[in-house]
């Protein structure tokens, strides 16, 4: 596809997140250059980052909804390449670790069923991913990664199903588990980690990113509808983006998902968000201060569009 008009629009965005992602992941600029470091630092005071930090500040870690918001917002800050090393985020990292530590007691007790840990692998994985990207990884991050490896099923992924007869890993926890471990390799590479990452990738690839192995239909109808931020669960865009970052995008089993992505691109504009999974209405379950749609142009969502270009560039599908 001819991406030049879209790239030109993105490069004129007032949002430093969009410009940084474009230049680093699509145009291939060196993230260690002075110009790119300045651009990433400017993300810290962008409207989207300030709004996400506001979400953290007003969330009560003692409340289930507040704890969920802290966990998701920590992930979202990593998704927008918020600059690393902000120590004001450490208390939120530690809240998430404490929550996961409590869950681990269940994973090793009541949720260890028929020799398999029935875990929400995405929980550990997203915490690991965010801690690494935000420059806040510590020994607890290492412990979370060690346990995520320990929880991995023989089939290569993770599954939270309590049904004893459940045999295979789920796409949701496996895809995000893949992202967590592949990101963690930058901190602590090992042969064991390489094998675990490749095994998880095979689970996603065997499902051709979003399709049932039995009949080739979508695993869930909503998985073909892109949204940003990426859903708590999954969609084909999240899967492709994870595979692009883990280095598995050139596998031929990604072809169907890549074709779907290209078919959804609007000429000269980009990719439209087909679901809205957040609200700006105070008191709503999915409330956020974050202006996720504040940088759209035409029908396209800027965040989805820049990630789509990254995926297509990594797959060799940009003209």
N, C-alpha and C positions, 0 to 999 in steps of 0.2 A: 504494500500500500504506500501511497505518497503521503508521508507524514510531515513534510516540510511546513505546510500551512499551520498544522496543529502545533508543531514545535515552536514556530514563531509566536503563536499566541501564548503558549505556556511561558516562554522566555520573557514575555512582557508582563507577566503576572506580578501584582504587588505583594503577593504572598511568598516569602522567602523559602517556605517549605517546598512549594512547587518548583521554584527556580533551582533550588539545591538538588532535589531529586532528579530533575531533568538533566542538569549538567553532570551529576555524578553517575547516574545509572543508565541514562539514555545516550548522552554525548560522550561519556567516558572521561570526564575531567578528573584530575588527580585530587582526591579529597584532602591530601596533605599540603596542597599549595596554599599560599597565604590568602589568595582570593577566596578559595573554597572554605577555608577555616573561618574567615570573616563572615561569609554567607551563612554558614551553619550556626555561628554564634548569634546571628541576628534572629534566628528562629526562636530563641529564648524569650524575646519580647514581642513576638508576633501575636496577633489577636487569638489565633487558635491555641497557642501554647499557654497564654495567659488565662484563657477560658478553661482549659483542661486543669490547670493548677487551681483555679477557683473551685472546680468540681472536687478536687482532693480536699481542699480546705473546709468545705461545708459537709463532708461525709463523715458520719459517725462510725468508727471502726467496731463499735460494740453492737451495731445494728446490722442485720443481714444485708439489707439493701445498700447500706453505706459501705460495708466491707466489699461487696460486689463492685461498687462504683470505683473504689480505690484500686482493686485488682485490674479492672478493665482500663481505667484511666492511665495506670502505670504502663500498660501495654500500648495504649494509644500514643503516649509521649514517645515511645520507642518507634512506633510506626511513622511518626512525622520527623524522625531523625533529630529530635531534641538534643542539643549539645551535651556531651558527656561531662560528668564530674560535678553536677549540681547537688551539693550536700544537703540542701533543703528537702530533697526527695528521699533521703535515707530513712526517716521515720516511716514513710509509706512502704518502702521496700521491706522494712522489718515487720510491719503489720501483716503484709502478705506472707512472709516467711513463717510467722507465728501461726497464721491460719493454716498453711499447708502442713506444718508440723503436727497440728492437731489432727488433720485428715490422715496423716501417715499412720497414726495409731489404729485407725479403722482399717486402713489398707492392709496392715500386717495382722489384723485380727479377724473381725467379722467379714471383711471384704476380701479375704484370701480364700477363694472357693475353687475346689478341684485343682489345686496346685497353680492357680493363676491369680494375680492381683487384679481386682476389679477397680481400676482407678480412672479418674478423670485426668488422663495424661496431659491434656491441654493446659490444665492449671499449673502444674510444675513447669511445663515447657514455656508458657508465656511469661512466667516469672523469671525463668532463666534468660530467655530472649531479651526481655526488657532490661534486666540487670546488666547484661553484657553491653547492649547498645548504649545505655545511659551511663556507662562507665562506673557502675556501682556494684560490680561483682565482688564477692568476698568468699570466705570459707563456707558460708551457708549456701551460696550459689553452687559451690562445688558439691556440697552434700545433696542438694536438690537434684543435680545432674546424676550423681551416683545412684540415687534412689530411682530416678526415672529410668535409668538403664536397667536397674534391678527389676523394675515393674514390667519391662517389655515382654510381650508374649512371644512364644516360639515362632508365631506367624509373622513377626516383624513389627507389630504395632501395639496399641493399647485399646482396652475396652472397659467401660464402666458397668457393663451389664451384670446384674446380680443373678441372672438366670443360669443355673449350673450347666446347662447343655450348650450355652453360647460357646462357639468354637473359634471364631475369627475376630480379628481386630476391627475397630470401627474407623471410618474415614475421618471423622471429626478429630478424635484424640490422636490418631496416627499422623495426620497432616501437621497439626500444631506440634506434636511431639517431634516430628522431623525438623521443624523449624527451630525448636529449642535446642536440640542436640547439634544440628549443623551450625548454629550460631555459636554454641559453646566450644566447638572445635578450635576457634580462634584463641581461646583462653587456655585450653588444655588438650592439645591434639593427642590421639592415640589410635592404635590399630583397632582396639575394641570399639572405640567411638565410630571409626570409619565403617566397621561392619554393621553397627547398630543403625547408623544413618542410612546406609544403602538398603538394609532390610526394611526400614520404615518406608523409604522411597518406593520400594517394590510394591508395597501394599497400595499406595496411591496410584502408581502406574498400572497395576493390574486392573484397577477400576477405571482406567483411562481418565483419571482425574475426578470424574463426577458420574460415571455410568455403572449400572448394575452389570455384573459379569454374566448373569443368566440370560437377560434379554436385551441388553444395550440401551435400556431406558434410563433416564436420570434417577439417581439414588433417591432424591426427593425433588419434586417440581421446583421448589424455591432455589435449588442449587444452580439453576441456570439464570437467575436474576441477580446481577451484580449490585452491590451496595457499598457505601463507605460511610463510616469506618467498616472494615470487614466484620461480618457477624460474629457473635459469640460462638456460633456453631460453625457453619462452613458454606462456601459456594465455590463454583468453578474458578472464579478469579482468585480467590484466596489460595486455592490449590496450585494454580499456575504460578502465582507469585512466589510461593514457598519453593516450588520446584526450580524456579529460575535462580533463587538465591542459594539453593543447595547444590546446584550444578547438574540437575537431572532433566533439564528441559528438552535436550536433544533426543531423548528417547522417543522412538516412533509412536509410542502409546499416548503421547500428548497431542497428537495430530487433531483428534476430534475436538478437544477443548480449545486448541488454538484456532481451528476453523470457526468455532462458535464465537470466540472473541473477535475475530476479524469481521464476522458477519454483523456484529453489534456496533462496530465503529461507525460513527456518523462522519461522512466526508467533510473535511475542513474544520471539524469541531472536536470529536473525540468520543468518549464512552459515556453513556447515560446511566445514572443510578436508577434502577428499576424498583428498588425497595427503599423505604426510609425507616430505619430502625432506631431512631432517636426522636426526642421531643424537646421543644423549648418551653413547654408548659410546666410551670412550677407545680410540683407534686406528682407529676406523671412518673410511672415506674422507669421509663427510659429517658428521664430528664437529663439534660446537659446544658451547660453554658456555651459549649463549643459551636461555633458557626461553620459546621461542616459543609454547608452549601453556599457559603459566602463568596466563593471564588469561581462559580460556574460561569460558563460562557455558552450561549445558545442552549442546547439541550444537554450539553456535556458537563459532567462533573470533573473538575480539575484534578482532584486526588485520584480518582479512578483512571482518568486519562493518562496521567504521567506514569502510573503503574502499568497500564496497558502497553504504553510505548516501551517501557523497560522490558516487559515480557516479550513483546514482538521483536525487539532488538536482540535480546538474548537468543531467541529462536531463529534469528536470521531472516525475519519476515518484514523488515522495514525496507522501503525502497531507497 
